[in-house]
Amino acid sequence: MGCRRRAPASELLRIVAVGNEAGFSLRPDPARRMPGRGANMHPDPACFAQAVRRRAFGRALRLAGVPDDGTLAEYLTR
């Protein structure tokens, strides 16, 4: 999503949007088991930064508005 490079699914991190009363938040799904529409990206902070700058999460996950990406950012920096 961020850098738009192709890679096997085993090398990518699946991202899922989870809804709550405040809107949507992005959650990592490394086990690829969470329900709902998912999007794949490289587990790299630079790829994440590009996706945020391009607002790619909303388009890829078909969300209205800008989702909260705090949990995902924390996961990628670890």
mmJSON file of the N, C-alpha and C atoms, coordinates in Angstrom:
{"data_MODEL":{"atom_site":{
"group_PDB":["ATOM","ATOM","ATOM","ATOM","ATOM","ATOM","ATOM","ATOM","ATOM","ATOM","ATOM","ATOM","ATOM","ATOM","ATOM","ATOM","ATOM","ATOM","ATOM","ATOM","ATOM","ATOM","ATOM","ATOM","ATOM","ATOM","ATOM","ATOM","ATOM","ATOM","ATOM","ATOM","ATOM","ATOM","ATOM","ATOM","ATOM","ATOM","ATOM","ATOM","ATOM","ATOM","ATOM","ATOM","ATOM","ATOM","ATOM","ATOM","ATOM","ATOM","ATOM","ATOM","ATOM","ATOM","ATOM","ATOM","ATOM","ATOM","ATOM","ATOM","ATOM","ATOM","ATOM","ATOM","ATOM","ATOM","ATOM","ATOM","ATOM","ATOM","ATOM","ATOM","ATOM","ATOM","ATOM","ATOM","ATOM","ATOM","ATOM","ATOM","ATOM","ATOM","ATOM","ATOM","ATOM","ATOM","ATOM","ATOM","ATOM","ATOM","ATOM","ATOM","ATOM","ATOM","ATOM","ATOM","ATOM","ATOM","ATOM","ATOM","ATOM","ATOM","ATOM","ATOM","ATOM","ATOM","ATOM","ATOM","ATOM","ATOM","ATOM","ATOM","ATOM","ATOM","ATOM","ATOM","ATOM","ATOM","ATOM","ATOM","ATOM","ATOM","ATOM","ATOM","ATOM","ATOM","ATOM","ATOM","ATOM","ATOM","ATOM","ATOM","ATOM","ATOM","ATOM","ATOM","ATOM","ATOM","ATOM","ATOM","ATOM","ATOM","ATOM","ATOM","ATOM","ATOM","ATOM","ATOM","ATOM","ATOM","ATOM","ATOM","ATOM","ATOM","ATOM","ATOM","ATOM","ATOM","ATOM","ATOM","ATOM","ATOM","ATOM","ATOM","ATOM","ATOM","ATOM","ATOM","ATOM","ATOM","ATOM","ATOM","ATOM","ATOM","ATOM","ATOM","ATOM","ATOM","ATOM","ATOM","ATOM","ATOM","ATOM","ATOM","ATOM","ATOM","ATOM","ATOM","ATOM","ATOM","ATOM","ATOM","ATOM","ATOM","ATOM","ATOM","ATOM","ATOM","ATOM","ATOM","ATOM","ATOM","ATOM","ATOM","ATOM","ATOM","ATOM","ATOM","ATOM","ATOM","ATOM","ATOM","ATOM","ATOM","ATOM","ATOM","ATOM","ATOM","ATOM","ATOM","ATOM","ATOM","ATOM","ATOM","ATOM","ATOM","ATOM","ATOM","ATOM","ATOM","ATOM","ATOM","ATOM","ATOM"],
"id":[1,2,3,4,5,6,7,8,9,10,11,12,13,14,15,16,17,18,19,20,21,22,23,24,25,26,27,28,29,30,31,32,33,34,35,36,37,38,39,40,41,42,43,44,45,46,47,48,49,50,51,52,53,54,55,56,57,58,59,60,61,62,63,64,65,66,67,68,69,70,71,72,73,74,75,76,77,78,79,80,81,82,83,84,85,86,87,88,89,90,91,92,93,94,95,96,97,98,99,100,101,102,103,104,105,106,107,108,109,110,111,112,113,114,115,116,117,118,119,120,121,122,123,124,125,126,127,128,129,130,131,132,133,134,135,136,137,138,139,140,141,142,143,144,145,146,147,148,149,150,151,152,153,154,155,156,157,158,159,160,161,162,163,164,165,166,167,168,169,170,171,172,173,174,175,176,177,178,179,180,181,182,183,184,185,186,187,188,189,190,191,192,193,194,195,196,197,198,199,200,201,202,203,204,205,206,207,208,209,210,211,212,213,214,215,216,217,218,219,220,221,222,223,224,225,226,227,228,229,230,231,232,233,234],
"type_symbol":["N","C","C","N","C","C","N","C","C","N","C","C","N","C","C","N","C","C","N","C","C","N","C","C","N","C","C","N","C","C","N","C","C","N","C","C","N","C","C","N","C","C","N","C","C","N","C","C","N","C","C","N","C","C","N","C","C","N","C","C","N","C","C","N","C","C","N","C","C","N","C","C","N","C","C","N","C","C","N","C","C","N","C","C","N","C","C","N","C","C","N","C","C","N","C","C","N","C","C","N","C","C","N","C","C","N","C","C","N","C","C","N","C","C","N","C","C","N","C","C","N","C","C","N","C","C","N","C","C","N","C","C","N","C","C","N","C","C","N","C","C","N","C","C","N","C","C","N","C","C","N","C","C","N","C","C","N","C","C","N","C","C","N","C","C","N","C","C","N","C","C","N","C","C","N","C","C","N","C","C","N","C","C","N","C","C","N","C","C","N","C","C","N","C","C","N","C","C","N","C","C","N","C","C","N","C","C","N","C","C","N","C","C","N","C","C","N","C","C","N","C","C","N","C","C","N","C","C","N","C","C","N","C","C"],
"label_atom_id":["N","CA","C","N","CA","C","N","CA","C","N","CA","C","N","CA","C","N","CA","C","N","CA","C","N","CA","C","N","CA","C","N","CA","C","N","CA","C","N","CA","C","N","CA","C","N","CA","C","N","CA","C","N","CA","C","N","CA","C","N","CA","C","N","CA","C","N","CA","C","N","CA","C","N","CA","C","N","CA","C","N","CA","C","N","CA","C","N","CA","C","N","CA","C","N","CA","C","N","CA","C","N","CA","C","N","CA","C","N","CA","C","N","CA","C","N","CA","C","N","CA","C","N","CA","C","N","CA","C","N","CA","C","N","CA","C","N","CA","C","N","CA","C","N","CA","C","N","CA","C","N","CA","C","N","CA","C","N","CA","C","N","CA","C","N","CA","C","N","CA","C","N","CA","C","N","CA","C","N","CA","C","N","CA","C","N","CA","C","N","CA","C","N","CA","C","N","CA","C","N","CA","C","N","CA","C","N","CA","C","N","CA","C","N","CA","C","N","CA","C","N","CA","C","N","CA","C","N","CA","C","N","CA","C","N","CA","C","N","CA","C","N","CA","C","N","CA","C","N","CA","C","N","CA","C","N","CA","C","N","CA","C","N","CA","C","N","CA","C","N","CA","C"],
"label_alt_id":[null,null,null,null,null,null,null,null,null,null,null,null,null,null,null,null,null,null,null,null,null,null,null,null,null,null,null,null,null,null,null,null,null,null,null,null,null,null,null,null,null,null,null,null,null,null,null,null,null,null,null,null,null,null,null,null,null,null,null,null,null,null,null,null,null,null,null,null,null,null,null,null,null,null,null,null,null,null,null,null,null,null,null,null,null,null,null,null,null,null,null,null,null,null,null,null,null,null,null,null,null,null,null,null,null,null,null,null,null,null,null,null,null,null,null,null,null,null,null,null,null,null,null,null,null,null,null,null,null,null,null,null,null,null,null,null,null,null,null,null,null,null,null,null,null,null,null,null,null,null,null,null,null,null,null,null,null,null,null,null,null,null,null,null,null,null,null,null,null,null,null,null,null,null,null,null,null,null,null,null,null,null,null,null,null,null,null,null,null,null,null,null,null,null,null,null,null,null,null,null,null,null,null,null,null,null,null,null,null,null,null,null,null,null,null,null,null,null,null,null,null,null,null,null,null,null,null,null,null,null,null,null,null,null],
"label_comp_id":["MET","MET","MET","GLY","GLY","GLY","CYS","CYS","CYS","ARG","ARG","ARG","ARG","ARG","ARG","ARG","ARG","ARG","ALA","ALA","ALA","PRO","PRO","PRO","ALA","ALA","ALA","SER","SER","SER","GLU","GLU","GLU","LEU","LEU","LEU","LEU","LEU","LEU","ARG","ARG","ARG","ILE","ILE","ILE","VAL","VAL","VAL","ALA","ALA","ALA","VAL","VAL","VAL","GLY","GLY","GLY","ASN","ASN","ASN","GLU","GLU","GLU","ALA","ALA","ALA","GLY","GLY","GLY","PHE","PHE","PHE","SER","SER","SER","LEU","LEU","LEU","ARG","ARG","ARG","PRO","PRO","PRO","ASP","ASP","ASP","PRO","PRO","PRO","ALA","ALA","ALA","ARG","ARG","ARG","ARG","ARG","ARG","MET","MET","MET","PRO","PRO","PRO","GLY","GLY","GLY","ARG","ARG","ARG","GLY","GLY","GLY","ALA","ALA","ALA","ASN","ASN","ASN","MET","MET","MET","HIS","HIS","HIS","PRO","PRO","PRO","ASP","ASP","ASP","PRO","PRO","PRO","ALA","ALA","ALA","CYS","CYS","CYS","PHE","PHE","PHE","ALA","ALA","ALA","GLN","GLN","GLN","ALA","ALA","ALA","VAL","VAL","VAL","ARG","ARG","ARG","ARG","ARG","ARG","ARG","ARG","ARG","ALA","ALA","ALA","PHE","PHE","PHE","GLY","GLY","GLY","ARG","ARG","ARG","ALA","ALA","ALA","LEU","LEU","LEU","ARG","ARG","ARG","LEU","LEU","LEU","ALA","ALA","ALA","GLY","GLY","GLY","VAL","VAL","VAL","PRO","PRO","PRO","ASP","ASP","ASP","ASP","ASP","ASP","GLY","GLY","GLY","THR","THR","THR","LEU","LEU","LEU","ALA","ALA","ALA","GLU","GLU","GLU","TYR","TYR","TYR","LEU","LEU","LEU","THR","THR","THR","ARG","ARG","ARG"],
"label_asym_id":["A","A","A","A","A","A","A","A","A","A","A","A","A","A","A","A","A","A","A","A","A","A","A","A","A","A","A","A","A","A","A","A","A","A","A","A","A","A","A","A","A","A","A","A","A","A","A","A","A","A","A","A","A","A","A","A","A","A","A","A","A","A","A","A","A","A","A","A","A","A","A","A","A","A","A","A","A","A","A","A","A","A","A","A","A","A","A","A","A","A","A","A","A","A","A","A","A","A","A","A","A","A","A","A","A","A","A","A","A","A","A","A","A","A","A","A","A","A","A","A","A","A","A","A","A","A","A","A","A","A","A","A","A","A","A","A","A","A","A","A","A","A","A","A","A","A","A","A","A","A","A","A","A","A","A","A","A","A","A","A","A","A","A","A","A","A","A","A","A","A","A","A","A","A","A","A","A","A","A","A","A","A","A","A","A","A","A","A","A","A","A","A","A","A","A","A","A","A","A","A","A","A","A","A","A","A","A","A","A","A","A","A","A","A","A","A","A","A","A","A","A","A","A","A","A","A","A","A","A","A","A","A","A","A"],
"label_entity_id":["1","1","1","1","1","1","1","1","1","1","1","1","1","1","1","1","1","1","1","1","1","1","1","1","1","1","1","1","1","1","1","1","1","1","1","1","1","1","1","1","1","1","1","1","1","1","1","1","1","1","1","1","1","1","1","1","1","1","1","1","1","1","1","1","1","1","1","1","1","1","1","1","1","1","1","1","1","1","1","1","1","1","1","1","1","1","1","1","1","1","1","1","1","1","1","1","1","1","1","1","1","1","1","1","1","1","1","1","1","1","1","1","1","1","1","1","1","1","1","1","1","1","1","1","1","1","1","1","1","1","1","1","1","1","1","1","1","1","1","1","1","1","1","1","1","1","1","1","1","1","1","1","1","1","1","1","1","1","1","1","1","1","1","1","1","1","1","1","1","1","1","1","1","1","1","1","1","1","1","1","1","1","1","1","1","1","1","1","1","1","1","1","1","1","1","1","1","1","1","1","1","1","1","1","1","1","1","1","1","1","1","1","1","1","1","1","1","1","1","1","1","1","1","1","1","1","1","1","1","1","1","1","1","1"],
"label_seq_id":[1,1,1,2,2,2,3,3,3,4,4,4,5,5,5,6,6,6,7,7,7,8,8,8,9,9,9,10,10,10,11,11,11,12,12,12,13,13,13,14,14,14,15,15,15,16,16,16,17,17,17,18,18,18,19,19,19,20,20,20,21,21,21,22,22,22,23,23,23,24,24,24,25,25,25,26,26,26,27,27,27,28,28,28,29,29,29,30,30,30,31,31,31,32,32,32,33,33,33,34,34,34,35,35,35,36,36,36,37,37,37,38,38,38,39,39,39,40,40,40,41,41,41,42,42,42,43,43,43,44,44,44,45,45,45,46,46,46,47,47,47,48,48,48,49,49,49,50,50,50,51,51,51,52,52,52,53,53,53,54,54,54,55,55,55,56,56,56,57,57,57,58,58,58,59,59,59,60,60,60,61,61,61,62,62,62,63,63,63,64,64,64,65,65,65,66,66,66,67,67,67,68,68,68,69,69,69,70,70,70,71,71,71,72,72,72,73,73,73,74,74,74,75,75,75,76,76,76,77,77,77,78,78,78],
"pdbx_PDB_ins_code":[null,null,null,null,null,null,null,null,null,null,null,null,null,null,null,null,null,null,null,null,null,null,null,null,null,null,null,null,null,null,null,null,null,null,null,null,null,null,null,null,null,null,null,null,null,null,null,null,null,null,null,null,null,null,null,null,null,null,null,null,null,null,null,null,null,null,null,null,null,null,null,null,null,null,null,null,null,null,null,null,null,null,null,null,null,null,null,null,null,null,null,null,null,null,null,null,null,null,null,null,null,null,null,null,null,null,null,null,null,null,null,null,null,null,null,null,null,null,null,null,null,null,null,null,null,null,null,null,null,null,null,null,null,null,null,null,null,null,null,null,null,null,null,null,null,null,null,null,null,null,null,null,null,null,null,null,null,null,null,null,null,null,null,null,null,null,null,null,null,null,null,null,null,null,null,null,null,null,null,null,null,null,null,null,null,null,null,null,null,null,null,null,null,null,null,null,null,null,null,null,null,null,null,null,null,null,null,null,null,null,null,null,null,null,null,null,null,null,null,null,null,null,null,null,null,null,null,null,null,null,null,null,null,null],
"Cartn_x":[0.809,0.0,0.853,1.861,2.656,3.617,4.515,5.544,5.08,4.001,3.382,4.265,5.261,6.078,5.371,5.557,4.96,5.854,5.214,5.931,4.98,5.518,4.648,3.859,2.669,1.813,2.485,3.368,4.051,4.996,5.42,6.323,5.578,4.261,3.483,2.7,2.374,1.566,0.139,-0.826,-2.233,-2.731,-3.45,-4.016,-5.537,-6.215,-7.668,-8.17,-9.302,-9.94,-10.981,-10.869,-11.8,-12.622,-13.941,-14.832,-15.098,-15.207,-15.595,-16.445,-16.821,-17.703,-17.049,-15.732,-15.029,-14.721,-14.977,-14.661,-13.986,-12.948,-12.206,-10.758,-10.185,-8.764,-8.126,-6.89,-6.158,-5.438,-5.564,-4.924,-4.103,-2.911,-2.13,-2.741,-2.654,-3.173,-2.103,-1.033,0.056,-0.366,-1.367,-1.826,-2.801,-3.254,-4.167,-5.48,-6.02,-7.221,-8.391,-8.167,-9.235,-10.265,-11.547,-12.582,-12.584,-13.164,-13.316,-12.334,-12.509,-11.655,-10.264,-9.257,-7.884,-7.09,-5.984,-5.055,-3.652,-2.779,-1.422,-0.405,0.625,1.734,2.987,4.139,5.394,5.453,5.958,6.065,7.264,7.246,8.352,7.803,8.399,7.903,7.906,8.838,8.875,7.683,7.327,6.162,4.888,4.825,3.689,3.562,4.676,4.655,4.144,4.555,4.067,2.571,2.079,0.647,-0.17,0.339,-0.363,-0.371,0.756,0.857,-0.072,-0.211,-1.074,-2.522,-2.811,-4.16,-4.651,-3.77,-4.065,-4.941,-4.926,-5.704,-7.2,-7.681,-9.106,-9.587,-8.786,-9.16,-9.078,-7.999,-7.803,-8.829,-9.21,-10.16,-11.59,-11.778,-13.094,-13.762,-13.048,-13.544,-13.849,-14.862,-15.153,-14.412,-13.647,-12.884,-11.491,-10.778,-9.394,-9.367,-8.907,-8.86,-7.712,-7.852,-6.814,-5.712,-4.478,-3.382,-2.378,-2.73,-1.81,-1.37,-2.292,-1.965,-1.04,-1.313,-0.479,0.92,1.009,2.316,3.149,2.508,3.211,3.714,2.901,3.282,4.498,4.521,5.607,6.91,6.863,8.1,8.748,8.015,8.613,9.438],
"Cartn_y":[-1.193,0.0,1.259,1.286,2.505,2.681,1.718,1.842,1.27,0.495,-0.09,-1.128,-1.658,-2.738,-4.066,-4.995,-6.315,-7.212,-8.107,-9.077,-10.23,-11.407,-12.52,-12.16,-12.724,-12.425,-12.777,-13.757,-14.155,-13.067,-12.148,-11.067,-9.796,-9.759,-8.554,-8.672,-7.534,-7.461,-7.102,-7.871,-7.582,-6.539,-5.549,-4.472,-4.575,-4.432,-4.497,-3.262,-2.725,-1.595,-2.144,-1.719,-2.145,-0.931,-1.061,0.044,0.159,1.395,1.679,2.945,3.438,4.604,5.875,5.934,7.122,7.062,5.941,5.799,4.46,4.469,3.253,3.403,2.284,2.265,1.116,1.303,0.302,-0.633,-1.915,-2.925,-3.862,-4.244,-5.242,-6.625,-7.452,-8.82,-9.771,-9.977,-10.833,-12.288,-12.767,-14.146,-14.288,-13.168,-13.138,-13.857,-13.613,-14.306,-13.374,-12.079,-11.167,-11.049,-10.913,-10.8,-9.425,-9.369,-8.093,-7.919,-6.815,-6.477,-6.115,-6.613,-6.337,-5.731,-5.119,-4.563,-5.011,-5.174,-5.644,-4.547,-4.543,-3.612,-4.234,-3.715,-4.177,-3.751,-4.6,-4.22,-3.298,-2.163,-1.212,0.179,0.892,2.231,3.201,3.062,3.945,3.682,2.439,2.086,2.596,2.477,2.988,4.503,5.216,6.682,7.098,6.383,6.693,6.453,5.369,5.06,6.124,6.605,7.658,8.952,9.305,10.534,10.507,9.346,9.212,8.921,8.74,8.38,7.094,6.126,4.874,3.937,4.05,3.128,3.274,4.485,4.716,4.135,4.295,3.754,2.229,1.682,0.23,-0.517,0.064,-0.596,-0.115,0.792,1.351,1.988,2.933,3.635,5.081,5.626,7.052,7.759,8.766,9.483,8.917,9.454,9.057,8.161,6.918,6.028,6.389,6.019,6.228,5.196,5.65,4.739,4.605,5.03,4.994,3.597,2.648,1.271,0.635,0.881,0.33,0.946,2.243,2.912,2.362,2.137,1.578,0.168,-0.626,-1.98,-1.988,-1.108,-1.083,-0.551,0.274,0.81,-0.162,-1.193,-2.194,-3.171],
"Cartn_z":[0.0,0.0,0.0,0.822,0.925,-0.227,-0.372,-1.411,-2.749,-2.735,-3.924,-4.62,-3.918,-4.469,-4.256,-5.14,-5.028,-4.179,-3.435,-2.618,-2.323,-1.991,-1.608,-0.343,-0.224,0.932,2.252,2.25,3.481,4.001,3.142,3.549,3.946,3.737,3.996,5.297,5.87,7.082,6.693,7.186,6.901,7.901,7.404,8.211,8.13,9.279,9.345,10.071,9.633,10.314,11.283,12.552,13.589,13.992,13.934,14.256,15.746,16.216,17.598,17.591,18.767,18.824,18.288,18.272,17.791,16.296,15.652,14.231,13.99,13.189,12.877,13.322,13.774,14.085,13.318,12.922,12.153,13.107,12.855,13.689,12.82,13.298,12.568,12.767,11.767,11.829,11.31,12.091,11.597,11.395,12.131,11.975,10.804,10.246,9.107,9.419,10.615,11.053,11.393,11.532,11.919,10.801,11.168,10.14,9.486,8.316,7.622,6.497,5.813,4.681,5.19,4.55,4.95,3.812,4.162,3.183,3.593,2.631,2.9,2.649,3.492,3.309,3.897,3.502,4.078,5.543,6.429,7.84,8.07,7.439,7.457,7.78,8.736,9.075,7.884,6.955,5.785,4.875,4.691,3.877,4.558,5.88,6.642,6.483,6.564,6.431,5.048,4.018,2.672,2.559,3.158,3.099,3.828,4.955,5.7,4.893,4.316,3.535,2.324,1.683,0.508,0.87,2.159,2.646,1.987,1.894,1.211,2.033,3.356,4.188,3.951,3.867,3.64,2.327,1.283,-0.026,-0.055,0.482,0.43,1.274,2.397,3.297,3.093,2.132,1.804,3.016,3.625,4.802,4.463,5.095,4.968,6.103,5.78,6.792,6.955,7.917,8.181,9.418,9.299,10.461,11.407,12.675,13.673,13.44,13.274,12.972,14.114,15.314,16.458,16.839,16.9,17.279,16.248,14.997,13.929,13.943,14.165,14.226,15.382,16.518,17.678,17.384,16.72,16.373,15.441,14.461,13.474,14.044,15.066,15.634,16.619,17.013,17.901,17.139],
"occupancy":[1.0,1.0,1.0,1.0,1.0,1.0,1.0,1.0,1.0,1.0,1.0,1.0,1.0,1.0,1.0,1.0,1.0,1.0,1.0,1.0,1.0,1.0,1.0,1.0,1.0,1.0,1.0,1.0,1.0,1.0,1.0,1.0,1.0,1.0,1.0,1.0,1.0,1.0,1.0,1.0,1.0,1.0,1.0,1.0,1.0,1.0,1.0,1.0,1.0,1.0,1.0,1.0,1.0,1.0,1.0,1.0,1.0,1.0,1.0,1.0,1.0,1.0,1.0,1.0,1.0,1.0,1.0,1.0,1.0,1.0,1.0,1.0,1.0,1.0,1.0,1.0,1.0,1.0,1.0,1.0,1.0,1.0,1.0,1.0,1.0,1.0,1.0,1.0,1.0,1.0,1.0,1.0,1.0,1.0,1.0,1.0,1.0,1.0,1.0,1.0,1.0,1.0,1.0,1.0,1.0,1.0,1.0,1.0,1.0,1.0,1.0,1.0,1.0,1.0,1.0,1.0,1.0,1.0,1.0,1.0,1.0,1.0,1.0,1.0,1.0,1.0,1.0,1.0,1.0,1.0,1.0,1.0,1.0,1.0,1.0,1.0,1.0,1.0,1.0,1.0,1.0,1.0,1.0,1.0,1.0,1.0,1.0,1.0,1.0,1.0,1.0,1.0,1.0,1.0,1.0,1.0,1.0,1.0,1.0,1.0,1.0,1.0,1.0,1.0,1.0,1.0,1.0,1.0,1.0,1.0,1.0,1.0,1.0,1.0,1.0,1.0,1.0,1.0,1.0,1.0,1.0,1.0,1.0,1.0,1.0,1.0,1.0,1.0,1.0,1.0,1.0,1.0,1.0,1.0,1.0,1.0,1.0,1.0,1.0,1.0,1.0,1.0,1.0,1.0,1.0,1.0,1.0,1.0,1.0,1.0,1.0,1.0,1.0,1.0,1.0,1.0,1.0,1.0,1.0,1.0,1.0,1.0,1.0,1.0,1.0,1.0,1.0,1.0,1.0,1.0,1.0,1.0,1.0,1.0],
"B_iso_or_equiv":[0.0,0.0,0.0,0.0,0.0,0.0,0.0,0.0,0.0,0.0,0.0,0.0,0.0,0.0,0.0,0.0,0.0,0.0,0.0,0.0,0.0,0.0,0.0,0.0,0.0,0.0,0.0,0.0,0.0,0.0,0.0,0.0,0.0,0.0,0.0,0.0,0.0,0.0,0.0,0.0,0.0,0.0,0.0,0.0,0.0,0.0,0.0,0.0,0.0,0.0,0.0,0.0,0.0,0.0,0.0,0.0,0.0,0.0,0.0,0.0,0.0,0.0,0.0,0.0,0.0,0.0,0.0,0.0,0.0,0.0,0.0,0.0,0.0,0.0,0.0,0.0,0.0,0.0,0.0,0.0,0.0,0.0,0.0,0.0,0.0,0.0,0.0,0.0,0.0,0.0,0.0,0.0,0.0,0.0,0.0,0.0,0.0,0.0,0.0,0.0,0.0,0.0,0.0,0.0,0.0,0.0,0.0,0.0,0.0,0.0,0.0,0.0,0.0,0.0,0.0,0.0,0.0,0.0,0.0,0.0,0.0,0.0,0.0,0.0,0.0,0.0,0.0,0.0,0.0,0.0,0.0,0.0,0.0,0.0,0.0,0.0,0.0,0.0,0.0,0.0,0.0,0.0,0.0,0.0,0.0,0.0,0.0,0.0,0.0,0.0,0.0,0.0,0.0,0.0,0.0,0.0,0.0,0.0,0.0,0.0,0.0,0.0,0.0,0.0,0.0,0.0,0.0,0.0,0.0,0.0,0.0,0.0,0.0,0.0,0.0,0.0,0.0,0.0,0.0,0.0,0.0,0.0,0.0,0.0,0.0,0.0,0.0,0.0,0.0,0.0,0.0,0.0,0.0,0.0,0.0,0.0,0.0,0.0,0.0,0.0,0.0,0.0,0.0,0.0,0.0,0.0,0.0,0.0,0.0,0.0,0.0,0.0,0.0,0.0,0.0,0.0,0.0,0.0,0.0,0.0,0.0,0.0,0.0,0.0,0.0,0.0,0.0,0.0,0.0,0.0,0.0,0.0,0.0,0.0],
"pdbx_formal_charge":[null,null,null,null,null,null,null,null,null,null,null,null,null,null,null,null,null,null,null,null,null,null,null,null,null,null,null,null,null,null,null,null,null,null,null,null,null,null,null,null,null,null,null,null,null,null,null,null,null,null,null,null,null,null,null,null,null,null,null,null,null,null,null,null,null,null,null,null,null,null,null,null,null,null,null,null,null,null,null,null,null,null,null,null,null,null,null,null,null,null,null,null,null,null,null,null,null,null,null,null,null,null,null,null,null,null,null,null,null,null,null,null,null,null,null,null,null,null,null,null,null,null,null,null,null,null,null,null,null,null,null,null,null,null,null,null,null,null,null,null,null,null,null,null,null,null,null,null,null,null,null,null,null,null,null,null,null,null,null,null,null,null,null,null,null,null,null,null,null,null,null,null,null,null,null,null,null,null,null,null,null,null,null,null,null,null,null,null,null,null,null,null,null,null,null,null,null,null,null,null,null,null,null,null,null,null,null,null,null,null,null,null,null,null,null,null,null,null,null,null,null,null,null,null,null,null,null,null,null,null,null,null,null,null],
"auth_seq_id":[1,1,1,2,2,2,3,3,3,4,4,4,5,5,5,6,6,6,7,7,7,8,8,8,9,9,9,10,10,10,11,11,11,12,12,12,13,13,13,14,14,14,15,15,15,16,16,16,17,17,17,18,18,18,19,19,19,20,20,20,21,21,21,22,22,22,23,23,23,24,24,24,25,25,25,26,26,26,27,27,27,28,28,28,29,29,29,30,30,30,31,31,31,32,32,32,33,33,33,34,34,34,35,35,35,36,36,36,37,37,37,38,38,38,39,39,39,40,40,40,41,41,41,42,42,42,43,43,43,44,44,44,45,45,45,46,46,46,47,47,47,48,48,48,49,49,49,50,50,50,51,51,51,52,52,52,53,53,53,54,54,54,55,55,55,56,56,56,57,57,57,58,58,58,59,59,59,60,60,60,61,61,61,62,62,62,63,63,63,64,64,64,65,65,65,66,66,66,67,67,67,68,68,68,69,69,69,70,70,70,71,71,71,72,72,72,73,73,73,74,74,74,75,75,75,76,76,76,77,77,77,78,78,78],
"auth_comp_id":["MET","MET","MET","GLY","GLY","GLY","CYS","CYS","CYS","ARG","ARG","ARG","ARG","ARG","ARG","ARG","ARG","ARG","ALA","ALA","ALA","PRO","PRO","PRO","ALA","ALA","ALA","SER","SER","SER","GLU","GLU","GLU","LEU","LEU","LEU","LEU","LEU","LEU","ARG","ARG","ARG","ILE","ILE","ILE","VAL","VAL","VAL","ALA","ALA","ALA","VAL","VAL","VAL","GLY","GLY","GLY","ASN","ASN","ASN","GLU","GLU","GLU","ALA","ALA","ALA","GLY","GLY","GLY","PHE","PHE","PHE","SER","SER","SER","LEU","LEU","LEU","ARG","ARG","ARG","PRO","PRO","PRO","ASP","ASP","ASP","PRO","PRO","PRO","ALA","ALA","ALA","ARG","ARG","ARG","ARG","ARG","ARG","MET","MET","MET","PRO","PRO","PRO","GLY","GLY","GLY","ARG","ARG","ARG","GLY","GLY","GLY","ALA","ALA","ALA","ASN","ASN","ASN","MET","MET","MET","HIS","HIS","HIS","PRO","PRO","PRO","ASP","ASP","ASP","PRO","PRO","PRO","ALA","ALA","ALA","CYS","CYS","CYS","PHE","PHE","PHE","ALA","ALA","ALA","GLN","GLN","GLN","ALA","ALA","ALA","VAL","VAL","VAL","ARG","ARG","ARG","ARG","ARG","ARG","ARG","ARG","ARG","ALA","ALA","ALA","PHE","PHE","PHE","GLY","GLY","GLY","ARG","ARG","ARG","ALA","ALA","ALA","LEU","LEU","LEU","ARG","ARG","ARG","LEU","LEU","LEU","ALA","ALA","ALA","GLY","GLY","GLY","VAL","VAL","VAL","PRO","PRO","PRO","ASP","ASP","ASP","ASP","ASP","ASP","GLY","GLY","GLY","THR","THR","THR","LEU","LEU","LEU","ALA","ALA","ALA","GLU","GLU","GLU","TYR","TYR","TYR","LEU","LEU","LEU","THR","THR","THR","ARG","ARG","ARG"],
"auth_asym_id":["A","A","A","A","A","A","A","A","A","A","A","A","A","A","A","A","A","A","A","A","A","A","A","A","A","A","A","A","A","A","A","A","A","A","A","A","A","A","A","A","A","A","A","A","A","A","A","A","A","A","A","A","A","A","A","A","A","A","A","A","A","A","A","A","A","A","A","A","A","A","A","A","A","A","A","A","A","A","A","A","A","A","A","A","A","A","A","A","A","A","A","A","A","A","A","A","A","A","A","A","A","A","A","A","A","A","A","A","A","A","A","A","A","A","A","A","A","A","A","A","A","A","A","A","A","A","A","A","A","A","A","A","A","A","A","A","A","A","A","A","A","A","A","A","A","A","A","A","A","A","A","A","A","A","A","A","A","A","A","A","A","A","A","A","A","A","A","A","A","A","A","A","A","A","A","A","A","A","A","A","A","A","A","A","A","A","A","A","A","A","A","A","A","A","A","A","A","A","A","A","A","A","A","A","A","A","A","A","A","A","A","A","A","A","A","A","A","A","A","A","A","A","A","A","A","A","A","A","A","A","A","A","A","A"],
"auth_atom_id":["N","CA","C","N","CA","C","N","CA","C","N","CA","C","N","CA","C","N","CA","C","N","CA","C","N","CA","C","N","CA","C","N","CA","C","N","CA","C","N","CA","C","N","CA","C","N","CA","C","N","CA","C","N","CA","C","N","CA","C","N","CA","C","N","CA","C","N","CA","C","N","CA","C","N","CA","C","N","CA","C","N","CA","C","N","CA","C","N","CA","C","N","CA","C","N","CA","C","N","CA","C","N","CA","C","N","CA","C","N","CA","C","N","CA","C","N","CA","C","N","CA","C","N","CA","C","N","CA","C","N","CA","C","N","CA","C","N","CA","C","N","CA","C","N","CA","C","N","CA","C","N","CA","C","N","CA","C","N","CA","C","N","CA","C","N","CA","C","N","CA","C","N","CA","C","N","CA","C","N","CA","C","N","CA","C","N","CA","C","N","CA","C","N","CA","C","N","CA","C","N","CA","C","N","CA","C","N","CA","C","N","CA","C","N","CA","C","N","CA","C","N","CA","C","N","CA","C","N","CA","C","N","CA","C","N","CA","C","N","CA","C","N","CA","C","N","CA","C","N","CA","C","N","CA","C","N","CA","C","N","CA","C","N","CA","C","N","CA","C","N","CA","C"],
"pdbx_PDB_model_num":[1,1,1,1,1,1,1,1,1,1,1,1,1,1,1,1,1,1,1,1,1,1,1,1,1,1,1,1,1,1,1,1,1,1,1,1,1,1,1,1,1,1,1,1,1,1,1,1,1,1,1,1,1,1,1,1,1,1,1,1,1,1,1,1,1,1,1,1,1,1,1,1,1,1,1,1,1,1,1,1,1,1,1,1,1,1,1,1,1,1,1,1,1,1,1,1,1,1,1,1,1,1,1,1,1,1,1,1,1,1,1,1,1,1,1,1,1,1,1,1,1,1,1,1,1,1,1,1,1,1,1,1,1,1,1,1,1,1,1,1,1,1,1,1,1,1,1,1,1,1,1,1,1,1,1,1,1,1,1,1,1,1,1,1,1,1,1,1,1,1,1,1,1,1,1,1,1,1,1,1,1,1,1,1,1,1,1,1,1,1,1,1,1,1,1,1,1,1,1,1,1,1,1,1,1,1,1,1,1,1,1,1,1,1,1,1,1,1,1,1,1,1,1,1,1,1,1,1,1,1,1,1,1,1]
}}}
